[in-house]
Amino acid sequence: MLITHSHKTQDKTENMKSFTLSLCLLLAVISSPAEAMTKMIGKGYCSIRHPVESLTTTRTVSCESQHVIQRQSGGSDIKNTIWISATEHHYLDRSIDKPWDKERPWFNIGNSSLERAYMQGVYARGFHFITYDHHANGVPTLWAWDGASHLTYAVGATFNVITKELSYLGYQIERMKKGQETQFADALIGIIFNLMELGIGIAYSILGIIVGTIFNPIDTVLNIPGAVLLSAEAMVEGVANTISDLIAIVTLGFVVL
């Protein structure tokens, strides 16, 4: 009995140490100044996840600071950009479809963080943990966003992961047909990165819901109605676009919904 009791006491002590260490690490992350998140973090990681374009591009830069909410849609330069490859920037912002510009939310009820969460989840490949000032420093969304925005991002990113990859590959095919520079290798490498990021991102979002609610309780409550609508919209967009993409692939592009 004494031995059993001793083991239980030791287990409790180890669990307490583990919990304390985790809490200290969390507090360290939360208390880190935004200035620590320089643009070189986003720009550097972008280059790593798009290695072929970074090494072979003929452009001046291979990664660009992309506004999530476009300026013409009321977006600012403050905590409203993410770092993506120049080719993806062209697809989101300048291609014929222009999903970044034309596909705004149907039900835009909530603050700018909620809209950014929706747009990133539905259209931006990968999972972005930091939003930046335009060509400047950034801040992790962990505490910058409210809990409702974190939930919306997780839902949007999960339900749209397949269609985002298929659409981006389709865009490469379109560029190839036009004789333009393509990035098929990076698109395929990106799938691996994106799936890994999504796995981490879901856990991050669960933590974000808690931390975001603690740091932004009023915004969380006010954004709940909008989060419900935008999450539902993100799911509908994801399912519908995935079906459309699969039909286009099966019919070799002869049927496009």
C-alpha atoms as one frame of an Amber mdcrd trajectory, in Angstrom:
protein
   0.000   0.000   0.000   2.844   2.377   0.874   4.547   1.633  -2.435   1.306
   2.229  -4.376   0.681   5.462  -2.512   4.263   6.543  -3.219   3.830   5.890
  -6.957   0.578   7.860  -7.036   2.213  10.773  -5.250   5.136  10.672  -7.684
   2.766  10.575 -10.682   0.835  13.558  -9.345   4.082  15.461  -8.841   5.236
  14.710 -12.387   1.848  15.690 -13.806   1.962  18.939 -11.855   5.465  19.668
 -13.149   4.347  18.942 -16.703   1.305  21.175 -16.338   3.387  23.965 -14.805
   5.945  23.741 -17.608   3.207  23.839 -20.252   1.601  26.825 -18.557   4.933
  28.651 -18.397   5.556  27.996 -22.088   2.071  29.230 -22.960   2.548  32.387
 -20.902   5.923  32.942 -22.530   4.356  32.742 -25.977   1.442  34.967 -25.000
   3.700  37.571 -23.428   6.095  37.721 -26.390   6.071  41.174 -27.973   4.650
  41.570 -31.468   7.979  43.096 -32.500   9.562  39.628 -32.168   7.479  38.456
 -35.120   9.352  40.297 -37.850   8.338  40.059 -41.470  11.430  37.909 -42.086
   9.704  35.059 -40.240   6.798  35.017 -42.668   8.905  35.792 -45.710  11.544
  33.220 -44.788   9.061  30.429 -44.103   7.239  31.247 -47.329  10.502  30.759
 -49.236  11.086  27.402 -47.547   7.629  26.064 -48.381   8.018  27.203 -52.018
  11.647  26.171 -52.632  11.517  25.758 -56.407   9.976  29.159 -57.034  12.387
  30.744 -54.553  15.404  29.361 -56.432  14.230  29.636 -60.035  11.911  32.629
 -60.268  12.811  35.400 -62.678  10.901  37.917 -60.582  12.504  40.292 -58.118
  10.889  38.438 -55.197   9.347  34.990 -54.798   7.128  35.840 -51.802   4.800
  38.787 -51.334   2.854  40.438 -48.531  -0.794  39.750 -49.403  -3.720  41.720
 -47.984  -6.390  39.361 -46.633  -9.147  41.970 -46.789  -8.408  43.980 -49.915
  -7.991  47.729 -49.661 -10.868  48.267 -52.073 -12.995  46.196 -49.688 -12.072
  48.343 -46.700  -8.977  46.442 -45.594  -6.136  48.255 -43.871  -2.376  47.713
 -43.723  -2.523  46.793 -40.025  -2.417  43.071 -39.140  -4.137  42.330 -42.423
  -1.463  40.613 -44.521   0.045  37.145 -44.821   3.149  36.023 -46.710   2.471
  33.819 -49.739   4.317  32.932 -52.941   4.192  35.393 -55.825   2.425  32.798
 -57.986  -0.285  32.222 -55.390  -0.575  35.994 -54.952  -1.261  36.249 -58.677
  -3.901  33.521 -58.411  -5.710  35.035 -55.422  -5.513  38.686 -56.373  -4.868
  39.037 -60.088  -6.105  35.957 -61.956  -9.329  35.914 -63.972 -11.250  34.289
 -61.097  -9.801  36.639 -58.447 -11.269  34.651 -55.516  -9.492  36.927 -53.042
 -11.378  39.918 -54.429 -14.649  38.608 -55.866 -15.557  35.887 -53.365 -16.309
  37.966 -50.289 -18.513  36.429 -47.556 -22.255  36.339 -48.193 -23.007  37.073
 -44.553 -20.340  39.487 -43.362 -21.512  39.985 -39.781 -18.717  40.626 -37.308
 -15.399  42.428 -36.993 -12.399  42.413 -39.330 -10.744  39.477 -37.541 -13.762
  37.298 -38.269 -13.742  38.212 -41.963  -9.992  37.596 -42.184 -10.470  34.200
 -40.540 -13.121  33.302 -43.115 -11.103  34.484 -46.118  -7.931  32.724 -44.978
  -9.795  29.527 -44.195 -11.674  29.366 -47.491  -9.087  30.685 -49.955  -5.528
  30.900 -48.567  -3.553  27.663 -48.916  -1.905  26.386 -45.769  -2.601  27.507
 -42.219  -1.378  30.964 -41.233  -0.564  31.521 -37.568   0.589  35.142 -37.856
  -0.942  38.215 -39.481   1.387  41.066 -40.377   1.310  44.786 -40.925   1.985
  45.386 -44.623   5.718  44.717 -45.135   6.266  45.090 -41.391   6.048  43.164
 -38.115   3.292  40.737 -37.235   1.482  39.238 -34.282   0.314  35.635 -33.715
  -3.422  35.262 -34.114  -3.463  33.184 -30.904  -4.381  36.153 -28.731  -4.980
  38.805 -31.428  -8.138  37.039 -32.642 -11.206  36.316 -30.563 -12.455  32.796
 -29.912 -15.200  32.963 -32.551 -12.697  33.921 -35.257 -10.448  30.986 -34.347
 -13.415  28.620 -34.647 -14.373  30.046 -38.042 -10.816  29.689 -39.335 -10.575
  26.073 -38.210 -13.880  25.182 -39.887 -13.032  27.037 -43.093  -9.527  25.591
 -43.368 -10.724  22.030 -42.728 -13.661  21.991 -45.146 -11.783  23.786 -47.926
  -8.386  22.093 -47.818  -9.148  19.763 -50.755 -10.703  22.355 -53.048  -7.904
  24.857 -52.391  -5.286  22.340 -53.492  -7.272  21.194 -56.532  -8.037  24.767
 -57.586  -4.391  25.771 -57.294  -3.285  22.786 -59.378  -5.957  23.730 -61.909
  -4.526  27.228 -62.019  -1.102  25.789 -62.839  -2.663  23.866 -65.736  -4.251
  27.077 -67.022  -0.874  28.834 -66.888   0.769  25.925 -68.709  -1.808  26.101
 -71.514  -1.072  29.820 -71.903   2.670  29.217 -72.024   3.209  30.989 -68.702
   5.605  30.046 -65.915   4.226  27.232 -63.733   5.025  25.923 -60.271   3.744
  22.336 -60.300   6.586  21.122 -58.083   5.873  23.708 -55.408   2.149  23.058
 -55.679   2.748  19.376 -54.894   5.301  20.134 -52.168   2.805  22.608 -50.762
   0.206  19.876 -50.294   2.508  18.152 -47.793   3.205  21.413 -45.972  -0.458
  22.369 -45.974  -1.666  19.079 -44.515   0.972  19.257 -41.783   0.028  22.857
 -41.030  -3.661  21.966 -40.910  -3.023  19.224 -38.352  -1.088  21.631 -36.160
  -3.570  24.381 -36.940  -6.571  22.482 -35.610  -4.858  22.033 -32.240  -3.745
  25.667 -32.415  -7.330  26.766 -33.090  -8.672  24.826 -30.114  -6.137  26.623
 -27.941  -6.970  29.842 -29.778 -10.656  29.543 -28.939  -9.733  29.436 -25.250
  -7.011  32.101 -25.322  -8.936  34.324 -27.731 -12.010  34.211 -25.520  -9.958
  35.094 -22.441  -8.150  37.997 -24.117 -11.106  39.208 -26.227 -14.300  38.201
 -24.384 -16.511  40.973 -25.766 -15.437  40.434 -29.383 -15.961  36.695 -28.951
 -19.556  37.145 -27.791 -20.362  39.770 -30.438 -18.875  37.594 -33.198 -20.801
  34.426 -32.319 -23.755  35.113 -34.697 -21.376  35.952 -37.535 -19.174  32.962
 -36.750 -22.153  30.610 -37.021 -23.128  32.056 -40.412 -19.599  32.236 -41.808
 -18.713  28.745 -40.580 -21.826  27.372 -42.284 -20.965  29.335 -45.421 -17.396
  28.018 -45.338 -18.682  24.442 -45.124 -21.074  24.958 -48.047 -18.317  26.581
 -50.117 -15.924  23.759 -49.308 -18.285  20.908 -50.186 -19.670  22.574 -53.326
 -16.268  23.609 -54.674 -14.734  20.203 -53.949 -17.508  18.454 -55.890 -17.093
  20.945 -58.739 -13.323  20.423 -58.838 -13.642  16.631 -58.841 -16.177  16.721
 -61.693 -13.843  18.940 -63.702 -10.962  16.514 -63.134 -12.974  13.394 -64.023
 -14.301  15.000 -67.225 -10.863  16.441 -68.080 -12.251  19.939 -67.863 -15.144
  19.435 -70.270 -17.681  19.917 -67.465 -17.067  22.921 -65.244 -19.692  23.883
 -62.686
